[in-house]
Amino acid sequence: MDPPAPEDCATMADVRAGVDATDRALMALLDRRFGYMRAAARIKPSRTAPRSPMPRGAGCRRRRSASCGNGWSRRR
């Protein structure tokens, strides 16, 4: 059974269940992300090879844009 949404929590047990479920989901996502980093390390021809074909700073701008689209402000 999924925990209630934050706005539907009525008890501290509901909150704890939601936080625990979110932590489990975050850990699974981080594990997947690290898997991609391991793949990049395996694929790169050497440590001195360019990290990404993306212009410097473009990844940060892309992540910032995605976080703002999810309701996050730049000042948190």
PyMOL Python script that loads the backbone (N, CA, C, O; Angstrom):
from pymol import cmd

cmd.read_pdbstr("""\
ATOM      1  N   MET A   1       0.844  -1.188   0.000  1.00  0.00           N
ATOM      2  CA  MET A   1       0.000   0.000   0.000  1.00  0.00           C
ATOM      3  C   MET A   1       0.887   1.249   0.000  1.00  0.00           C
ATOM      4  O   MET A   1       1.834   1.339   0.781  1.00  0.00           O
ATOM      5  N   ASP A   2       0.586   2.188  -0.856  1.00  0.00           N
ATOM      6  CA  ASP A   2       1.356   3.422  -0.937  1.00  0.00           C
ATOM      7  C   ASP A   2       0.986   4.348   0.216  1.00  0.00           C
ATOM      8  O   ASP A   2      -0.162   4.362   0.659  1.00  0.00           O
ATOM      9  N   PRO A   3       1.956   5.120   0.703  1.00  0.00           N
ATOM     10  CA  PRO A   3       1.645   6.087   1.758  1.00  0.00           C
ATOM     11  C   PRO A   3       0.792   7.219   1.190  1.00  0.00           C
ATOM     12  O   PRO A   3       0.762   7.432  -0.022  1.00  0.00           O
ATOM     13  N   PRO A   4       0.103   7.939   2.062  1.00  0.00           N
ATOM     14  CA  PRO A   4      -0.702   9.065   1.569  1.00  0.00           C
ATOM     15  C   PRO A   4       0.190  10.188   1.047  1.00  0.00           C
ATOM     16  O   PRO A   4       1.358  10.295   1.421  1.00  0.00           O
ATOM     17  N   ALA A   5      -0.369  11.011   0.189  1.00  0.00           N
ATOM     18  CA  ALA A   5       0.332  12.205  -0.284  1.00  0.00           C
ATOM     19  C   ALA A   5       0.568  13.129   0.912  1.00  0.00           C
ATOM     20  O   ALA A   5      -0.183  13.068   1.886  1.00  0.00           O
ATOM     21  N   PRO A   6       1.600  13.987   0.861  1.00  0.00           N
ATOM     22  CA  PRO A   6       1.881  14.857   2.005  1.00  0.00           C
ATOM     23  C   PRO A   6       0.663  15.647   2.486  1.00  0.00           C
ATOM     24  O   PRO A   6       0.441  15.783   3.689  1.00  0.00           O
ATOM     25  N   GLU A   7      -0.111  16.159   1.555  1.00  0.00           N
ATOM     26  CA  GLU A   7      -1.275  16.964   1.958  1.00  0.00           C
ATOM     27  C   GLU A   7      -2.388  16.121   2.575  1.00  0.00           C
ATOM     28  O   GLU A   7      -3.310  16.664   3.183  1.00  0.00           O
ATOM     29  N   ASP A   8      -2.310  14.801   2.423  1.00  0.00           N
ATOM     30  CA  ASP A   8      -3.333  13.915   2.985  1.00  0.00           C
ATOM     31  C   ASP A   8      -2.911  13.258   4.291  1.00  0.00           C
ATOM     32  O   ASP A   8      -3.684  12.496   4.872  1.00  0.00           O
ATOM     33  N   CYS A   9      -1.699  13.537   4.765  1.00  0.00           N
ATOM     34  CA  CYS A   9      -1.234  12.941   6.015  1.00  0.00           C
ATOM     35  C   CYS A   9      -2.064  13.454   7.191  1.00  0.00           C
ATOM     36  O   CYS A   9      -2.312  14.653   7.325  1.00  0.00           O
ATOM     37  N   ALA A  10      -2.484  12.519   8.035  1.00  0.00           N
ATOM     38  CA  ALA A  10      -3.294  12.880   9.209  1.00  0.00           C
ATOM     39  C   ALA A  10      -2.562  12.575  10.509  1.00  0.00           C
ATOM     40  O   ALA A  10      -2.936  13.086  11.565  1.00  0.00           O
ATOM     41  N   THR A  11      -1.516  11.739  10.442  1.00  0.00           N
ATOM     42  CA  THR A  11      -0.776  11.352  11.649  1.00  0.00           C
ATOM     43  C   THR A  11       0.718  11.389  11.346  1.00  0.00           C
ATOM     44  O   THR A  11       1.141  11.439  10.191  1.00  0.00           O
ATOM     45  N   MET A  12       1.497  11.363  12.418  1.00  0.00           N
ATOM     46  CA  MET A  12       2.941  11.300  12.248  1.00  0.00           C
ATOM     47  C   MET A  12       3.352   9.966  11.629  1.00  0.00           C
ATOM     48  O   MET A  12       4.376   9.894  10.949  1.00  0.00           O
ATOM     49  N   ALA A  13       2.583   8.929  11.851  1.00  0.00           N
ATOM     50  CA  ALA A  13       2.865   7.636  11.221  1.00  0.00           C
ATOM     51  C   ALA A  13       2.713   7.755   9.698  1.00  0.00           C
ATOM     52  O   ALA A  13       3.495   7.177   8.943  1.00  0.00           O
ATOM     53  N   ASP A  14       1.696   8.511   9.258  1.00  0.00           N
ATOM     54  CA  ASP A  14       1.529   8.757   7.815  1.00  0.00           C
ATOM     55  C   ASP A  14       2.749   9.491   7.254  1.00  0.00           C
ATOM     56  O   ASP A  14       3.263   9.151   6.188  1.00  0.00           O
ATOM     57  N   VAL A  15       3.200  10.507   7.998  1.00  0.00           N
ATOM     58  CA  VAL A  15       4.364  11.287   7.563  1.00  0.00           C
ATOM     59  C   VAL A  15       5.587  10.379   7.484  1.00  0.00           C
ATOM     60  O   VAL A  15       6.308  10.408   6.487  1.00  0.00           O
ATOM     61  N   ARG A  16       5.830   9.582   8.506  1.00  0.00           N
ATOM     62  CA  ARG A  16       6.995   8.690   8.541  1.00  0.00           C
ATOM     63  C   ARG A  16       6.935   7.702   7.380  1.00  0.00           C
ATOM     64  O   ARG A  16       7.948   7.443   6.731  1.00  0.00           O
ATOM     65  N   ALA A  17       5.758   7.152   7.117  1.00  0.00           N
ATOM     66  CA  ALA A  17       5.613   6.207   6.014  1.00  0.00           C
ATOM     67  C   ALA A  17       5.944   6.890   4.681  1.00  0.00           C
ATOM     68  O   ALA A  17       6.603   6.301   3.824  1.00  0.00           O
ATOM     69  N   GLY A  18       5.489   8.124   4.514  1.00  0.00           N
ATOM     70  CA  GLY A  18       5.780   8.865   3.293  1.00  0.00           C
ATOM     71  C   GLY A  18       7.253   9.178   3.145  1.00  0.00           C
ATOM     72  O   GLY A  18       7.816   9.040   2.059  1.00  0.00           O
ATOM     73  N   VAL A  19       7.884   9.602   4.237  1.00  0.00           N
ATOM     74  CA  VAL A  19       9.313   9.903   4.201  1.00  0.00           C
ATOM     75  C   VAL A  19      10.113   8.636   3.899  1.00  0.00           C
ATOM     76  O   VAL A  19      11.032   8.669   3.080  1.00  0.00           O
ATOM     77  N   ASP A  20       9.776   7.530   4.545  1.00  0.00           N
ATOM     78  CA  ASP A  20      10.494   6.272   4.309  1.00  0.00           C
ATOM     79  C   ASP A  20      10.341   5.802   2.858  1.00  0.00           C
ATOM     80  O   ASP A  20      11.308   5.356   2.242  1.00  0.00           O
ATOM     81  N   ALA A  21       9.133   5.903   2.324  1.00  0.00           N
ATOM     82  CA  ALA A  21       8.904   5.498   0.931  1.00  0.00           C
ATOM     83  C   ALA A  21       9.674   6.400  -0.030  1.00  0.00           C
ATOM     84  O   ALA A  21      10.226   5.928  -1.024  1.00  0.00           O
ATOM     85  N   THR A  22       9.709   7.698   0.269  1.00  0.00           N
ATOM     86  CA  THR A  22      10.448   8.638  -0.567  1.00  0.00           C
ATOM     87  C   THR A  22      11.942   8.351  -0.505  1.00  0.00           C
ATOM     88  O   THR A  22      12.626   8.392  -1.528  1.00  0.00           O
ATOM     89  N   ASP A  23      12.453   8.059   0.696  1.00  0.00           N
ATOM     90  CA  ASP A  23      13.873   7.720   0.831  1.00  0.00           C
ATOM     91  C   ASP A  23      14.224   6.474   0.024  1.00  0.00           C
ATOM     92  O   ASP A  23      15.268   6.430  -0.628  1.00  0.00           O
ATOM     93  N   ARG A  24      13.365   5.468   0.063  1.00  0.00           N
ATOM     94  CA  ARG A  24      13.622   4.258  -0.721  1.00  0.00           C
ATOM     95  C   ARG A  24      13.654   4.574  -2.213  1.00  0.00           C
ATOM     96  O   ARG A  24      14.509   4.068  -2.941  1.00  0.00           O
ATOM     97  N   ALA A  25      12.725   5.407  -2.665  1.00  0.00           N
ATOM     98  CA  ALA A  25      12.684   5.781  -4.086  1.00  0.00           C
ATOM     99  C   ALA A  25      13.924   6.591  -4.466  1.00  0.00           C
ATOM    100  O   ALA A  25      14.487   6.388  -5.542  1.00  0.00           O
ATOM    101  N   LEU A  26      14.352   7.503  -3.598  1.00  0.00           N
ATOM    102  CA  LEU A  26      15.555   8.291  -3.878  1.00  0.00           C
ATOM    103  C   LEU A  26      16.791   7.404  -3.965  1.00  0.00           C
ATOM    104  O   LEU A  26      17.627   7.589  -4.849  1.00  0.00           O
ATOM    105  N   MET A  27      16.909   6.455  -3.065  1.00  0.00           N
ATOM    106  CA  MET A  27      18.067   5.560  -3.090  1.00  0.00           C
ATOM    107  C   MET A  27      18.082   4.740  -4.382  1.00  0.00           C
ATOM    108  O   MET A  27      19.142   4.523  -4.969  1.00  0.00           O
ATOM    109  N   ALA A  28      16.919   4.292  -4.820  1.00  0.00           N
ATOM    110  CA  ALA A  28      16.851   3.541  -6.082  1.00  0.00           C
ATOM    111  C   ALA A  28      17.257   4.429  -7.264  1.00  0.00           C
ATOM    112  O   ALA A  28      17.960   3.977  -8.168  1.00  0.00           O
ATOM    113  N   LEU A  29      16.813   5.689  -7.256  1.00  0.00           N
ATOM    114  CA  LEU A  29      17.190   6.612  -8.334  1.00  0.00           C
ATOM    115  C   LEU A  29      18.683   6.916  -8.313  1.00  0.00           C
ATOM    116  O   LEU A  29      19.323   6.966  -9.364  1.00  0.00           O
ATOM    117  N   LEU A  30      19.243   7.121  -7.117  1.00  0.00           N
ATOM    118  CA  LEU A  30      20.677   7.384  -7.024  1.00  0.00           C
ATOM    119  C   LEU A  30      21.485   6.175  -7.490  1.00  0.00           C
ATOM    120  O   LEU A  30      22.507   6.330  -8.157  1.00  0.00           O
ATOM    121  N   ASP A  31      21.031   4.980  -7.141  1.00  0.00           N
ATOM    122  CA  ASP A  31      21.716   3.775  -7.594  1.00  0.00           C
ATOM    123  C   ASP A  31      21.707   3.703  -9.118  1.00  0.00           C
ATOM    124  O   ASP A  31      22.711   3.344  -9.734  1.00  0.00           O
ATOM    125  N   ARG A  32      20.582   4.043  -9.717  1.00  0.00           N
ATOM    126  CA  ARG A  32      20.493   4.044 -11.184  1.00  0.00           C
ATOM    127  C   ARG A  32      21.421   5.092 -11.782  1.00  0.00           C
ATOM    128  O   ARG A  32      22.106   4.822 -12.769  1.00  0.00           O
ATOM    129  N   ARG A  33      21.451   6.298 -11.189  1.00  0.00           N
ATOM    130  CA  ARG A  33      22.323   7.365 -11.689  1.00  0.00           C
ATOM    131  C   ARG A  33      23.786   6.941 -11.594  1.00  0.00           C
ATOM    132  O   ARG A  33      24.548   7.131 -12.542  1.00  0.00           O
ATOM    133  N   PHE A  34      24.184   6.368 -10.458  1.00  0.00           N
ATOM    134  CA  PHE A  34      25.564   5.917 -10.309  1.00  0.00           C
ATOM    135  C   PHE A  34      25.886   4.816 -11.318  1.00  0.00           C
ATOM    136  O   PHE A  34      27.024   4.706 -11.774  1.00  0.00           O
ATOM    137  N   GLY A  35      24.902   4.013 -11.663  1.00  0.00           N
ATOM    138  CA  GLY A  35      25.098   3.014 -12.708  1.00  0.00           C
ATOM    139  C   GLY A  35      25.470   3.663 -14.036  1.00  0.00           C
ATOM    140  O   GLY A  35      26.325   3.159 -14.763  1.00  0.00           O
ATOM    141  N   TYR A  36      24.825   4.781 -14.349  1.00  0.00           N
ATOM    142  CA  TYR A  36      25.167   5.517 -15.568  1.00  0.00           C
ATOM    143  C   TYR A  36      26.586   6.091 -15.479  1.00  0.00           C
ATOM    144  O   TYR A  36      27.308   6.116 -16.475  1.00  0.00           O
ATOM    145  N   MET A  37      26.979   6.546 -14.305  1.00  0.00           N
ATOM    146  CA  MET A  37      28.336   7.069 -14.141  1.00  0.00           C
ATOM    147  C   MET A  37      29.367   5.946 -14.299  1.00  0.00           C
ATOM    148  O   MET A  37      30.431   6.157 -14.879  1.00  0.00           O
ATOM    149  N   ARG A  38      29.052   4.755 -13.783  1.00  0.00           N
ATOM    150  CA  ARG A  38      29.944   3.609 -13.979  1.00  0.00           C
ATOM    151  C   ARG A  38      30.033   3.249 -15.467  1.00  0.00           C
ATOM    152  O   ARG A  38      31.103   2.900 -15.966  1.00  0.00           O
ATOM    153  N   ALA A  39      28.903   3.338 -16.166  1.00  0.00           N
ATOM    154  CA  ALA A  39      28.907   3.066 -17.606  1.00  0.00           C
ATOM    155  C   ALA A  39      29.764   4.091 -18.341  1.00  0.00           C
ATOM    156  O   ALA A  39      30.509   3.736 -19.254  1.00  0.00           O
ATOM    157  N   ALA A  40      29.663   5.357 -17.949  1.00  0.00           N
ATOM    158  CA  ALA A  40      30.475   6.398 -18.593  1.00  0.00           C
ATOM    159  C   ALA A  40      31.958   6.120 -18.364  1.00  0.00           C
ATOM    160  O   ALA A  40      32.768   6.269 -19.279  1.00  0.00           O
ATOM    161  N   ALA A  41      32.314   5.716 -17.146  1.00  0.00           N
ATOM    162  CA  ALA A  41      33.716   5.412 -16.850  1.00  0.00           C
ATOM    163  C   ALA A  41      34.202   4.225 -17.685  1.00  0.00           C
ATOM    164  O   ALA A  41      35.351   4.201 -18.124  1.00  0.00           O
ATOM    165  N   ARG A  42      33.342   3.262 -17.896  1.00  0.00           N
ATOM    166  CA  ARG A  42      33.693   2.085 -18.692  1.00  0.00           C
ATOM    167  C   ARG A  42      33.852   2.448 -20.169  1.00  0.00           C
ATOM    168  O   ARG A  42      34.717   1.901 -20.853  1.00  0.00           O
ATOM    169  N   ILE A  43      33.025   3.361 -20.660  1.00  0.00           N
ATOM    170  CA  ILE A  43      32.987   3.707 -22.080  1.00  0.00           C
ATOM    171  C   ILE A  43      34.085   4.699 -22.459  1.00  0.00           C
ATOM    172  O   ILE A  43      34.645   4.619 -23.552  1.00  0.00           O
ATOM    173  N   LYS A  44      34.398   5.640 -21.553  1.00  0.00           N
ATOM    174  CA  LYS A  44      35.418   6.649 -21.869  1.00  0.00           C
ATOM    175  C   LYS A  44      36.743   5.986 -22.209  1.00  0.00           C
ATOM    176  O   LYS A  44      37.157   5.047 -21.529  1.00  0.00           O
ATOM    177  N   PRO A  45      37.418   6.468 -23.263  1.00  0.00           N
ATOM    178  CA  PRO A  45      38.684   5.855 -23.642  1.00  0.00           C
ATOM    179  C   PRO A  45      39.799   6.098 -22.617  1.00  0.00           C
ATOM    180  O   PRO A  45      40.696   5.265 -22.490  1.00  0.00           O
ATOM    181  N   SER A  46      39.764   7.226 -21.880  1.00  0.00           N
ATOM    182  CA  SER A  46      40.783   7.517 -20.872  1.00  0.00           C
ATOM    183  C   SER A  46      40.251   8.543 -19.888  1.00  0.00           C
ATOM    184  O   SER A  46      39.224   9.178 -20.130  1.00  0.00           O
ATOM    185  N   ARG A  47      40.964   8.701 -18.769  1.00  0.00           N
ATOM    186  CA  ARG A  47      40.548   9.682 -17.764  1.00  0.00           C
ATOM    187  C   ARG A  47      40.642  11.110 -18.285  1.00  0.00           C
ATOM    188  O   ARG A  47      39.936  11.991 -17.795  1.00  0.00           O
ATOM    189  N   THR A  48      41.497  11.351 -19.265  1.00  0.00           N
ATOM    190  CA  THR A  48      41.682  12.715 -19.774  1.00  0.00           C
ATOM    191  C   THR A  48      40.721  13.058 -20.912  1.00  0.00           C
ATOM    192  O   THR A  48      40.707  14.192 -21.392  1.00  0.00           O
ATOM    193  N   ALA A  49      39.927  12.096 -21.341  1.00  0.00           N
ATOM    194  CA  ALA A  49      38.955  12.363 -22.412  1.00  0.00           C
ATOM    195  C   ALA A  49      37.916  13.362 -21.906  1.00  0.00           C
ATOM    196  O   ALA A  49      37.630  13.400 -20.710  1.00  0.00           O
ATOM    197  N   PRO A  50      37.354  14.165 -22.796  1.00  0.00           N
ATOM    198  CA  PRO A  50      36.320  15.125 -22.375  1.00  0.00           C
ATOM    199  C   PRO A  50      35.178  14.412 -21.647  1.00  0.00           C
ATOM    200  O   PRO A  50      34.805  13.292 -21.996  1.00  0.00           O
ATOM    201  N   ARG A  51      34.645  15.066 -20.658  1.00  0.00           N
ATOM    202  CA  ARG A  51      33.575  14.466 -19.864  1.00  0.00           C
ATOM    203  C   ARG A  51      32.286  14.330 -20.648  1.00  0.00           C
ATOM    204  O   ARG A  51      31.576  13.332 -20.523  1.00  0.00           O
ATOM    205  N   SER A  52      31.984  15.333 -21.455  1.00  0.00           N
ATOM    206  CA  SER A  52      30.701  15.341 -22.138  1.00  0.00           C
ATOM    207  C   SER A  52      30.801  16.246 -23.360  1.00  0.00           C
ATOM    208  O   SER A  52      31.564  17.213 -23.351  1.00  0.00           O
ATOM    209  N   PRO A  53      30.045  15.948 -24.407  1.00  0.00           N
ATOM    210  CA  PRO A  53      30.045  16.845 -25.561  1.00  0.00           C
ATOM    211  C   PRO A  53      29.240  18.114 -25.303  1.00  0.00           C
ATOM    212  O   PRO A  53      29.211  19.009 -26.148  1.00  0.00           O
ATOM    213  N   MET A  54      28.595  18.201 -24.160  1.00  0.00           N
ATOM    214  CA  MET A  54      27.744  19.328 -23.803  1.00  0.00           C
ATOM    215  C   MET A  54      28.619  20.531 -23.394  1.00  0.00           C
ATOM    216  O   MET A  54      29.624  20.341 -22.709  1.00  0.00           O
ATOM    217  N   PRO A  55      28.260  21.752 -23.795  1.00  0.00           N
ATOM    218  CA  PRO A  55      29.030  22.927 -23.387  1.00  0.00           C
ATOM    219  C   PRO A  55      29.062  23.062 -21.862  1.00  0.00           C
ATOM    220  O   PRO A  55      28.106  22.692 -21.180  1.00  0.00           O
ATOM    221  N   ARG A  56      30.156  23.587 -21.342  1.00  0.00           N
ATOM    222  CA  ARG A  56      30.303  23.752 -19.894  1.00  0.00           C
ATOM    223  C   ARG A  56      29.130  24.562 -19.337  1.00  0.00           C
ATOM    224  O   ARG A  56      28.795  25.622 -19.865  1.00  0.00           O
ATOM    225  N   GLY A  57      28.523  24.066 -18.287  1.00  0.00           N
ATOM    226  CA  GLY A  57      27.412  24.754 -17.639  1.00  0.00           C
ATOM    227  C   GLY A  57      26.048  24.362 -18.168  1.00  0.00           C
ATOM    228  O   GLY A  57      25.042  24.638 -17.515  1.00  0.00           O
ATOM    229  N   ALA A  58      25.976  23.727 -19.331  1.00  0.00           N
ATOM    230  CA  ALA A  58      24.672  23.375 -19.904  1.00  0.00           C
ATOM    231  C   ALA A  58      23.934  22.358 -19.038  1.00  0.00           C
ATOM    232  O   ALA A  58      22.713  22.434 -18.900  1.00  0.00           O
ATOM    233  N   GLY A  59      24.668  21.402 -18.451  1.00  0.00           N
ATOM    234  CA  GLY A  59      24.033  20.405 -17.586  1.00  0.00           C
ATOM    235  C   GLY A  59      23.419  21.052 -16.360  1.00  0.00           C
ATOM    236  O   GLY A  59      22.316  20.692 -15.949  1.00  0.00           O
ATOM    237  N   CYS A  60      24.135  22.014 -15.769  1.00  0.00           N
ATOM    238  CA  CYS A  60      23.603  22.725 -14.603  1.00  0.00           C
ATOM    239  C   CYS A  60      22.353  23.509 -14.979  1.00  0.00           C
ATOM    240  O   CYS A  60      21.362  23.490 -14.249  1.00  0.00           O
ATOM    241  N   ARG A  61      22.396  24.193 -16.105  1.00  0.00           N
ATOM    242  CA  ARG A  61      21.219  24.954 -16.540  1.00  0.00           C
ATOM    243  C   ARG A  61      20.041  24.020 -16.778  1.00  0.00           C
ATOM    244  O   ARG A  61      18.910  24.351 -16.422  1.00  0.00           O
ATOM    245  N   ARG A  62      20.291  22.853 -17.378  1.00  0.00           N
ATOM    246  CA  ARG A  62      19.217  21.891 -17.644  1.00  0.00           C
ATOM    247  C   ARG A  62      18.615  21.383 -16.336  1.00  0.00           C
ATOM    248  O   ARG A  62      17.393  21.287 -16.217  1.00  0.00           O
ATOM    249  N   ARG A  63      19.462  21.052 -15.345  1.00  0.00           N
ATOM    250  CA  ARG A  63      18.947  20.562 -14.062  1.00  0.00           C
ATOM    251  C   ARG A  63      18.210  21.661 -13.311  1.00  0.00           C
ATOM    252  O   ARG A  63      17.185  21.405 -12.680  1.00  0.00           O
ATOM    253  N   ARG A  64      18.732  22.895 -13.375  1.00  0.00           N
ATOM    254  CA  ARG A  64      18.067  24.003 -12.698  1.00  0.00           C
ATOM    255  C   ARG A  64      16.691  24.235 -13.300  1.00  0.00           C
ATOM    256  O   ARG A  64      15.720  24.457 -12.575  1.00  0.00           O
ATOM    257  N   SER A  65      16.606  24.186 -14.621  1.00  0.00           N
ATOM    258  CA  SER A  65      15.333  24.369 -15.306  1.00  0.00           C
ATOM    259  C   SER A  65      14.346  23.276 -14.912  1.00  0.00           C
ATOM    260  O   SER A  65      13.170  23.550 -14.674  1.00  0.00           O
ATOM    261  N   ALA A  66      14.828  22.036 -14.844  1.00  0.00           N
ATOM    262  CA  ALA A  66      13.952  20.922 -14.465  1.00  0.00           C
ATOM    263  C   ALA A  66      13.476  21.074 -13.037  1.00  0.00           C
ATOM    264  O   ALA A  66      12.312  20.793 -12.751  1.00  0.00           O
ATOM    265  N   SER A  67      14.349  21.515 -12.119  1.00  0.00           N
ATOM    266  CA  SER A  67      13.935  21.650 -10.726  1.00  0.00           C
ATOM    267  C   SER A  67      12.933  22.785 -10.565  1.00  0.00           C
ATOM    268  O   SER A  67      11.990  22.664  -9.782  1.00  0.00           O
ATOM    269  N   CYS A  68      13.117  23.881 -11.289  1.00  0.00           N
ATOM    270  CA  CYS A  68      12.161  24.993 -11.209  1.00  0.00           C
ATOM    271  C   CYS A  68      10.802  24.576 -11.763  1.00  0.00           C
ATOM    272  O   CYS A  68       9.765  25.045 -11.293  1.00  0.00           O
ATOM    273  N   GLY A  69      10.807  23.696 -12.760  1.00  0.00           N
ATOM    274  CA  GLY A  69       9.555  23.196 -13.321  1.00  0.00           C
ATOM    275  C   GLY A  69       8.797  22.315 -12.358  1.00  0.00           C
ATOM    276  O   GLY A  69       7.600  22.089 -12.532  1.00  0.00           O
ATOM    277  N   ASN A  70       9.496  21.801 -11.319  1.00  0.00           N
ATOM    278  CA  ASN A  70       8.855  20.971 -10.303  1.00  0.00           C
ATOM    279  C   ASN A  70       8.475  21.759  -9.070  1.00  0.00           C
ATOM    280  O   ASN A  70       8.191  21.173  -8.025  1.00  0.00           O
ATOM    281  N   GLY A  71       8.464  23.089  -9.171  1.00  0.00           N
ATOM    282  CA  GLY A  71       8.039  23.914  -8.060  1.00  0.00           C
ATOM    283  C   GLY A  71       9.158  24.338  -7.125  1.00  0.00           C
ATOM    284  O   GLY A  71       8.882  24.962  -6.101  1.00  0.00           O
ATOM    285  N   TRP A  72      10.406  24.026  -7.434  1.00  0.00           N
ATOM    286  CA  TRP A  72      11.519  24.438  -6.591  1.00  0.00           C
ATOM    287  C   TRP A  72      11.965  25.828  -7.007  1.00  0.00           C
ATOM    288  O   TRP A  72      12.081  26.113  -8.199  1.00  0.00           O
ATOM    289  N   SER A  73      12.209  26.673  -6.062  1.00  0.00           N
ATOM    290  CA  SER A  73      12.758  27.999  -6.390  1.00  0.00           C
ATOM    291  C   SER A  73      14.275  27.911  -6.301  1.00  0.00           C
ATOM    292  O   SER A  73      14.815  26.962  -5.733  1.00  0.00           O
ATOM    293  N   ARG A  74      14.948  28.883  -6.851  1.00  0.00           N
ATOM    294  CA  ARG A  74      16.420  28.893  -6.791  1.00  0.00           C
ATOM    295  C   ARG A  74      16.894  29.122  -5.363  1.00  0.00           C
ATOM    296  O   ARG A  74      17.998  28.704  -5.014  1.00  0.00           O
ATOM    297  N   ARG A  75      16.108  29.762  -4.546  1.00  0.00           N
ATOM    298  CA  ARG A  75      16.496  30.044  -3.166  1.00  0.00           C
ATOM    299  C   ARG A  75      15.734  29.149  -2.226  1.00  0.00           C
ATOM    300  O   ARG A  75      14.576  29.411  -1.903  1.00  0.00           O
ATOM    301  N   ARG A  76      16.379  28.101  -1.792  1.00  0.00           N
ATOM    302  CA  ARG A  76      15.764  27.176  -0.835  1.00  0.00           C
ATOM    303  C   ARG A  76      16.693  26.990   0.306  1.00  0.00           C
ATOM    304  O   ARG A  76      16.384  26.249   1.239  1.00  0.00           O
TER     305      ARG A  76
END
""", "prot")
cmd.dss("prot")
cmd.show_as("cartoon", "prot")
cmd.util.cbc("prot")
cmd.orient("prot")
